[in-house]
Amino acid sequence: MQQQTQPVTVGSENDAREHLKRPKNQGGMTPAKGETSTKLKSLSRKPPVSYEATEERLAGGRAQEDLTLPRSKTESASAKATSSDHGANSDTFNYNKFRGCLLKPPLGRDNGKPSDPKTNERREKVKEMMKFAWDNYKRYAWGKNELRPLTRNGHIGNMFGGLRGASIIDSLDTLYIMGLMEEYNDAKEWVQTSLDLNSNGEASLFEVNIRYVGGLLSAYYLTGEELYKSKVMELGEKLLPAFNTPTGIPRGVINLGSGTSWSWGWASAGSSILAEFGTLHLEFVHLSELSRNPIYTEKVMNIRKLLNKIEKPHGLYPNFLSPVSGNWVQHHVSIGGLGDSFYEYLIKSYLMSDKTDGNAKTMYYGALEAIEANLVQKSPGGLTYMAEWRGGILDHKMGHLACFSGGMIGIGADDGAPEKRQHYLDLAAEITHTCHESYTRSATKLGPEAFRFDGGGEATATRLSDRYYILRPEVIESYMYMWRLTHDPKYREWGWEAVEALEQHCRVESGFSGIRDVYTMTASHDNMQQSFFLSETLKYLYLLFSDDDLLPLEDWVFNTEAHPLPIIRKSCLQDEATQDKTVSE
């Protein structure tokens, strides 16, 4: 089999120190047969390409002291979560009470089926794409993390610390909302019989959280199946030792068995990454809700407290922070890789709290003002984009990952100063338009990994290493949000353009594959069907062509892997608990 040599250039990590290797015999990890001992780089709300050839050259982390939390002296979170759920005991999570606090049925009146036949036909096409991707994963890669569609085998990789079935966990909610119930039941059975959390591998805290924790939480909230709750509480507890640092800022890599954690070897001076430690809040608050154990919320609130306390250059949040000193390590700011989902989780934390988390709101709008003042630019051709900031010097590039920000600014438009609502909606639309231009200006009508606004080009990749597309969802994500916010039909048309391009250039005989160069019609496939393609890209397309009452935004926020999490209406839940207590007395 030919090795894959796809470059990895997520966000602005070209200056990251990629080639530092983890010393041998540190951390007690023996690689599984056939796997490398280096660790896959995890930079942002989505991972880089997970090819073996890439893994061979990517850095692991430097082993730190054993940070295992003592578990024998206190009742474990998972034990609390799996205690009796009967009766009206307010100390346990009651699923029926939660469902009663939703404003609308999660799947809408008719599973979100649009009345317009053309739109429904397009939605059915997306459903067929999901079934095709899933069927081939099941046929050739069942239980592995991703499908390699060209070679028809599975890929495991090193991001998840020995956990398996990433595509299964990432697909649970997508299959469920699409009504692919036979496929969903196969996935559920695998979780029940084969999801082994007793891993002794070394995992990205960020990736395990957004995919496995997020996926299991969504599956539980959508279905009420206790299986998912017990699994997610068991897994959540295994992530806690990563926070046992001098500052409480978690390190990026954790051994899920021993609890040992360390920082990524390529990260400046052993630092933690803003997009990683800043992308835990949504899931960890829900872990506290389910377990009735406040420790998860306390861990993420401590991160907030530290970020509020330290000085921020021009109000901006740099991408590297020392978990030992609590200081910024270098002044590099990006809304793409390394920074992206931190900002997303601020506004979504506020929305998920039923707009009671005032601290998240203040932090988000403060950050957005600083971004507008320092990073938002207008090209000579009239395109609005977000540059990257290196200690005051602007780098006029934007990553595909940064294209989520159109949707983010859109969903936050209603809750800033009322007089700025239209301004934020306009900014969201302009950024989404720019990202669409990065698609339309390529031969394949798919966007590159990064595009620039200097040297005479606009919204195009000027470097060979930026020309690839790995089935990413961010541009389509912004189309979906902008459709729901404005109902401008162009967003559905843009989404359909993406469907046609995916079908033409990424669909192969046994699944979907990324491509190496969006500017050539002669496709060179990368042989990887990323799990986020099933979790995000196809889900956002399906929602784009559905009525708004399928997973309505009044009740749900989507984590950065597109797993829907319910808005927590404390007043409703407390009222219910009080009523139940009165009845029982």
C-alpha positions in Angstrom: 0.0 0.0 0.0 1.3 3.4 -0.9 2.0 5.6 2.1 0.1 8.8 2.5 2.1 12.0 2.5 -0.6 14.6 2.9 0.8 17.7 4.6 -0.7 18.8 7.9 -1.1 22.6 8.1 -4.1 23.2 10.4 -4.4 26.9 11.2 -1.0 28.4 11.8 0.9 25.5 13.2 3.7 25.7 10.6 5.8 27.4 13.2 5.0 24.8 15.8 7.9 22.6 16.8 6.7 19.4 15.1 9.8 17.3 15.2 10.4 17.0 18.9 10.1 13.3 19.8 9.0 12.0 23.2 11.9 10.4 25.0 11.7 6.6 25.1 10.5 4.8 28.2 8.7 7.8 29.6 5.1 7.4 30.6 5.1 3.6 30.6 3.2 3.3 27.3 3.9 0.4 25.0 2.5 1.0 21.5 0.0 -1.5 20.3 1.2 -3.8 17.6 1.3 -2.0 14.2 1.0 1.5 15.7 3.6 4.2 16.1 4.6 5.6 19.4 4.4 9.2 18.3 1.3 11.2 19.0 -1.0 12.8 16.5 -1.0 16.5 16.7 -4.3 18.0 18.0 -4.5 21.7 17.3 -8.0 22.9 17.0 -11.7 22.2 16.9 -10.9 19.6 14.3 -7.9 17.4 14.0 -5.3 17.4 11.3 -5.1 14.6 8.8 -4.7 11.3 10.6 -2.5 9.3 8.2 0.2 6.9 9.4 2.9 8.7 7.4 1.9 12.0 9.1 1.9 10.3 12.5 5.4 9.0 11.9 6.7 12.6 11.8 4.5 14.3 14.3 5.6 15.0 17.8 4.5 13.4 21.0 4.5 15.1 24.4 7.1 15.2 27.1 6.0 12.9 30.0 5.2 14.8 33.2 5.0 13.6 36.7 2.2 11.2 37.5 -0.9 13.3 38.1 -3.3 10.5 38.9 -6.2 11.7 41.1 -6.8 9.7 44.2 -10.0 7.8 43.6 -10.3 5.6 46.7 -11.1 8.3 49.2 -14.2 9.8 47.5 -17.1 8.3 45.7 -16.4 8.2 42.0 -18.4 10.4 39.6 -19.4 7.4 37.6 -20.6 5.6 40.8 -22.8 8.6 41.6 -24.1 8.7 38.0 -25.2 5.1 38.0 -26.8 5.2 41.4 -30.6 4.7 41.5 -32.5 6.9 39.2 -35.9 6.0 40.6 -38.4 8.2 42.3 -38.2 12.0 42.7 -34.8 12.2 44.3 -33.4 15.5 43.2 -29.9 14.2 43.8 -30.1 12.2 40.6 -30.7 13.3 37.0 -34.3 12.6 35.9 -34.5 12.3 32.1 -38.3 12.8 32.0 -37.9 16.1 33.8 -35.3 17.2 31.4 -37.5 16.4 28.4 -40.3 18.3 30.0 -38.2 21.4 30.0 -37.6 21.4 26.3 -39.7 24.0 24.4 -40.2 21.8 21.3 -39.9 18.1 20.4 -36.3 17.5 19.4 -37.2 16.0 16.1 -39.9 18.4 15.2 -43.4 17.8 13.9 -42.4 15.5 11.1 -38.7 14.9 11.7 -38.0 18.3 10.1 -39.3 17.2 6.7 -39.5 20.3 4.5 -42.7 20.9 2.6 -40.9 22.0 -0.5 -40.3 18.9 -2.7 -37.0 20.1 -4.1 -35.6 20.8 -0.7 -36.8 17.4 0.5 -35.2 15.7 -2.5 -31.9 17.4 -1.5 -32.3 16.3 2.1 -32.9 12.7 1.0 -29.7 12.9 -1.1 -27.7 13.9 2.0 -29.3 11.0 3.9 -28.2 8.6 1.1 -24.7 10.0 1.4 -24.7 9.2 5.1 -26.0 5.7 4.6 -23.3 5.1 1.9 -20.5 6.4 4.1 -21.8 4.4 7.1 -22.4 1.1 5.1 -18.8 1.2 3.8 -17.4 2.0 7.2 -19.4 -1.0 8.6 -18.3 -3.3 5.8 -14.6 -2.5 5.8 -13.7 -0.8 9.1 -16.2 -1.8 11.8 -14.9 -0.9 15.2 -11.9 1.0 13.9 -11.8 4.8 14.2 -12.1 5.7 10.5 -12.5 4.0 7.2 -9.8 4.1 4.5 -12.1 3.9 1.5 -9.5 3.3 -1.2 -7.7 0.4 0.5 -11.0 -0.8 2.1 -9.6 -1.1 5.6 -9.8 0.6 8.9 -7.6 3.2 10.6 -7.0 3.5 14.4 -4.5 6.3 14.9 -3.2 7.6 18.1 -5.5 10.5 19.0 -7.9 8.6 21.2 -5.6 6.7 23.5 -6.6 3.2 22.5 -10.3 4.0 22.3 -12.0 2.5 19.3 -15.1 3.2 17.2 -14.7 7.0 16.8 -16.9 6.9 13.6 -19.5 4.9 15.5 -19.7 7.4 18.4 -19.6 10.4 16.1 -22.5 8.9 14.0 -25.0 8.0 16.7 -26.9 11.2 16.7 -26.6 11.7 12.9 -28.1 8.3 12.3 -30.8 8.9 14.9 -32.0 12.3 13.5 -31.9 11.0 10.0 -34.2 8.1 10.9 -31.6 5.5 9.9 -32.8 3.3 12.7 -31.3 -0.1 11.6 -27.9 1.6 11.3 -28.4 3.4 14.6 -29.3 0.2 16.4 -26.1 -1.5 15.0 -24.2 1.4 16.4 -25.9 1.2 19.8 -25.2 -2.5 20.0 -21.5 -1.9 19.4 -21.4 0.7 22.2 -23.1 -1.9 24.5 -20.9 -4.8 23.6 -17.6 -3.4 22.3 -16.9 0.1 23.6 -14.0 -0.6 26.0 -13.1 2.4 28.1 -10.4 0.5 30.0 -7.7 1.8 27.7 -4.2 2.4 28.9 -3.4 4.6 25.8 -2.4 8.2 25.6 -5.2 10.4 24.2 -5.9 14.0 23.2 -8.0 15.4 26.0 -9.7 17.7 23.5 -10.4 15.0 20.9 -11.8 12.5 23.3 -14.0 15.2 24.9 -15.5 16.6 21.7 -16.1 13.3 20.0 -16.6 10.6 22.6 -17.9 12.6 25.5 -20.0 14.9 23.2 -21.2 12.0 21.1 -22.3 9.9 24.1 -24.0 12.9 25.8 -26.0 13.7 22.6 -27.0 10.1 22.2 -28.3 10.0 25.8 -30.2 13.3 25.6 -31.9 12.3 22.3 -32.8 8.8 23.3 -32.8 8.5 27.1 -30.8 5.2 26.9 -29.1 4.7 30.2 -26.3 2.9 28.4 -24.9 6.1 27.1 -25.1 7.9 30.4 -23.2 5.2 32.3 -20.5 5.1 29.5 -20.0 8.9 29.4 -19.7 9.2 33.2 -17.1 6.5 33.3 -15.2 8.2 30.5 -15.6 11.7 32.0 -13.9 10.6 35.2 -10.9 9.3 33.3 -10.3 12.8 32.0 -10.1 14.6 35.4 -6.4 13.9 36.1 -5.4 16.1 33.2 -6.4 19.1 35.3 -4.1 18.3 38.2 -1.6 21.0 37.3 -0.3 24.0 39.3 -2.8 26.2 37.7 -5.7 23.8 37.0 -5.1 24.4 33.2 -5.2 20.8 31.8 -2.4 19.4 29.8 -3.2 18.3 26.3 -2.4 14.6 26.4 -3.6 12.1 29.0 -3.0 8.4 29.6 -6.6 7.2 30.2 -5.4 4.3 32.3 -2.8 5.8 34.6 -4.0 9.4 34.6 -0.5 10.6 33.7 -0.6 13.7 31.5 1.8 15.9 29.6 1.9 18.7 27.1 2.2 18.2 23.3 5.9 18.0 22.4 5.5 20.5 19.6 3.7 23.1 21.8 5.9 26.0 22.8 7.6 25.5 26.2 5.3 22.7 27.3 2.2 24.9 26.9 -1.5 24.1 26.7 -3.5 25.1 23.6 -6.3 27.7 23.9 -8.6 25.8 21.5 -8.1 22.6 23.5 -8.5 23.7 27.2 -11.1 26.3 26.0 -13.2 23.6 24.4 -14.4 21.6 27.4 -17.0 23.8 29.0 -20.2 22.5 27.3 -19.5 18.8 27.8 -18.2 19.2 31.4 -21.2 21.2 32.6 -23.4 18.4 31.3 -21.2 15.8 33.0 -22.0 17.7 36.3 -25.7 17.8 35.4 -25.8 14.0 34.9 -23.6 13.0 37.8 -24.8 15.7 40.2 -21.1 16.1 40.9 -19.9 19.7 40.6 -16.3 18.8 40.0 -16.6 18.9 36.2 -18.1 22.4 36.3 -15.5 23.5 38.9 -12.7 22.4 36.6 -13.8 24.5 33.6 -14.9 27.5 35.7 -11.3 27.5 37.1 -10.0 27.9 33.6 -12.3 30.9 33.1 -11.2 32.5 36.3 -7.5 32.3 35.3 -8.2 33.7 31.8 -10.2 36.6 33.4 -7.3 37.4 35.7 -4.3 37.5 33.4 -3.5 40.4 31.1 -4.6 40.0 27.5 -2.6 41.8 24.8 -5.1 44.3 23.1 -7.9 42.2 24.7 -6.9 39.2 22.6 -6.3 35.6 23.8 -3.0 34.1 22.5 -3.0 30.5 21.6 -0.3 29.1 24.0 -0.6 29.2 27.8 1.7 27.6 30.4 -0.2 25.1 32.7 2.5 25.6 35.2 2.9 29.4 35.4 -0.5 30.4 34.0 1.1 32.9 31.7 0.9 33.3 27.9 3.9 31.6 26.2 3.8 33.6 23.0 1.6 36.2 21.4 0.1 34.4 18.5 -3.6 34.8 18.0 -5.8 32.9 15.6 -9.5 32.3 15.0 -8.5 29.3 13.0 -6.4 26.4 14.3 -5.1 26.6 17.9 -7.7 29.2 18.9 -11.0 28.7 17.1 -13.4 26.8 19.3 -12.5 28.6 22.5 -14.5 31.6 21.2 -17.3 29.3 20.0 -17.6 27.8 23.5 -17.9 31.2 25.2 -21.1 32.2 23.3 -22.5 28.7 23.4 -21.9 28.4 27.1 -24.0 31.5 27.5 -26.7 30.2 25.3 -26.6 26.7 26.9 -27.1 28.2 30.3 -30.4 29.7 29.2 -28.6 33.0 29.0 -27.8 33.0 32.7 -24.0 32.6 32.4 -23.1 36.4 32.3 -19.4 35.8 32.6 -19.3 33.8 29.4 -21.3 36.5 27.7 -19.0 39.3 28.9 -15.9 37.3 27.8 -17.3 36.5 24.4 -18.3 40.0 23.4 -15.1 41.4 24.9 -13.2 39.0 22.7 -15.3 39.7 19.7 -14.6 43.5 20.0 -10.9 42.8 20.2 -11.1 40.5 17.2 -12.9 43.2 15.2 -10.5 45.9 16.2 -7.3 43.9 15.5 -8.0 41.0 13.1 -11.0 41.7 10.9 -9.8 43.0 7.5 -11.3 44.0 4.2 -9.5 42.9 1.1 -9.0 45.1 -2.0 -11.6 43.0 -3.7 -14.1 43.7 -0.9 -13.9 40.4 1.0 -14.1 40.5 4.8 -11.7 38.1 6.5 -10.0 37.4 9.8 -6.3 37.7 9.7 -3.9 36.0 12.2 -2.0 38.1 14.7 1.7 37.5 15.6 2.6 39.9 18.3 1.1 42.8 16.5 2.1 41.7 12.9 -0.8 40.5 10.8 -0.6 37.4 8.7 -3.2 37.8 6.0 -4.5 34.2 5.8 -7.6 32.5 6.9 -7.9 28.8 7.6 -10.9 26.6 6.6 -11.2 26.0 10.4 -11.9 29.7 10.9 -14.9 29.6 8.6 -17.0 28.4 11.5 -16.9 32.0 12.8 -19.7 33.1 10.4 -22.1 30.9 12.2 -20.7 31.8 15.6 -21.1 35.5 15.1 -24.6 35.0 13.7 -25.9 33.0 16.7 -24.5 35.6 19.1 -26.0 38.6 17.2 -29.2 38.8 19.2 -27.5 39.0 22.6 -25.0 41.8 22.2 -25.9 45.4 22.5 -29.3 45.7 20.6 -28.0 48.5 18.4 -25.2 46.1 17.2 -27.5 43.2 16.2 -27.6 44.1 12.5 -23.9 44.8 12.6 -23.1 41.3 13.8 -25.5 39.7 11.4 -23.8 41.6 8.5 -20.4 40.6 9.7 -21.5 37.0 10.0 -22.8 37.1 6.4 -19.7 38.8 5.1 -17.4 36.2 6.6 -19.6 33.3 5.4 -19.5 34.9 1.9 -15.7 35.0 2.0 -15.6 31.4 2.9 -18.0 30.5 0.1 -15.6 32.4 -2.3 -12.8 30.1 -1.2 -14.9 27.3 -2.6 -16.1 28.9 -5.8 -12.6 30.0 -6.7 -11.3 26.5 -6.9 -11.7 24.1 -9.8 -13.5 21.5 -7.6 -15.8 24.0 -5.9 -14.3 22.7 -2.5 -12.3 25.0 -0.3 -8.6 24.7 0.6 -7.2 24.1 4.0 -6.1 27.7 4.2 -6.4 30.7 1.8 -4.6 34.1 1.7 -5.2 37.7 0.9 -1.7 38.9 -0.1 0.5 38.7 -3.1 -2.4 39.6 -5.4 -4.6 36.6 -4.7 -7.8 36.6 -2.6 -9.5 33.7 -0.9 -7.1 31.2 -2.7 -4.4 29.0 -1.4 -1.0 30.3 -2.6 1.0 27.5 -1.1 1.0 23.9 -2.3 0.7 22.7 1.3 -2.6 24.5 1.8 -4.5 23.1 -1.2 -6.1 20.0 0.3 -9.6 19.4 1.5 -10.3 16.7 4.1 -14.1 16.7 4.2 -14.2 19.5 6.6 -17.6 21.0 7.8 -16.9 24.6 8.9 -18.1 26.4 5.8 -21.3 24.3 5.6 -21.8 24.8 9.3 -21.9 28.6 8.8 -24.4 28.0 5.8 -26.7 26.1 8.2 -26.7 28.8 10.9 -27.1 31.6 8.5 -30.0 29.8 6.8 -31.7 29.5 10.2 -31.0 33.1 11.1 -32.0 34.7 7.8 -33.8 32.2 5.6 -31.9 33.6 2.7 -32.2 30.9 0.0 -28.6 31.4 -1.2 -27.4 29.5 1.8 -29.3 26.4 0.7 -28.0 26.9 -2.8 -24.4 27.1 -1.6 -25.0 24.0 0.5 -26.2 22.1 -2.6 -23.1 23.3 -4.5 -21.1 21.6 -1.8 -23.1 18.4 -2.0 -22.5 18.2 -5.8 -18.8 18.9 -5.3 -18.5 16.2 -2.6 -20.3 13.7 -4.9 -18.1 14.5 -7.9 -14.7 14.7 -6.3 -14.8 13.0 -2.9 -17.1 10.0 -3.4 -15.2 6.9 -4.3 -16.3 3.3 -4.7 -16.2 2.5 -1.0 -16.9 5.7 0.8 -15.8 9.3 0.8 -12.2 10.6 0.7 -10.5 13.9 1.1 -8.6 15.2 -1.9 -5.0 16.6 -2.1 -5.6 19.6 -4.4 -8.8 21.5 -4.8 -7.4 23.3 -7.8 -7.2 20.4 -10.1 -10.0 18.3 -11.6 -7.8 15.2 -11.6 -8.5 14.0 -8.1 -5.8 12.6 -5.9 -7.6 11.1 -2.9 -6.1 10.9 0.6 -7.8 7.5 1.5 -9.5 8.8 4.7 -13.1 9.1 5.6 -12.8 11.3 8.6 -15.2 10.6 11.5 -16.2 14.3 11.5 -17.6 13.9 8.0 -20.4 11.7 9.4 -20.7 13.8 12.6 -20.7 17.3 11.2 -20.5 17.7 7.4 -23.4 15.5 6.6 -25.4 16.5 9.7 -25.1 20.2 9.0 -26.1 19.6 5.3 -29.1 17.5 6.5 -30.2 20.3 8.9 -29.7 22.9 6.2 -32.3 21.1 4.1 -34.7 20.4 7.0 -37.2 22.6 8.7 -36.0 24.6 11.7 -37.9 22.5 14.2 -35.4 19.6 13.8 -33.1 20.2 16.7 -34.4 23.8 17.2 -31.9 26.3 18.3 -34.3 27.4 21.1 -33.5 24.1 22.8 -30.1 22.9 21.6 -26.5 24.0 21.1 -24.0 22.0 19.0 -20.7 21.2 20.4 -17.7 21.7 18.1 -18.1 18.2 16.7 -21.8 19.0 15.9 -23.1 16.9 18.8 -26.4 18.6 20.0 -26.5 19.4 23.8 -29.7 20.7 25.4 -30.0 24.1 26.9 -30.1 23.8 30.7 -33.1 25.5 32.1 -32.3 25.5 35.8 -35.5 27.3 36.8 -37.7 24.6 35.1 -35.7 21.7 36.5 -35.8 23.2 40.0 -39.5 23.9 39.8 -40.1 20.3 38.8 -37.9 19.0 41.6 -39.7 21.2 44.1 -43.1 20.0 42.9 -42.0 16.4 43.1 -40.6 16.9 46.6 -43.9 18.4 47.8 -45.9 15.5 46.3 -43.7 12.9 48.0 -44.0 14.6 51.4 
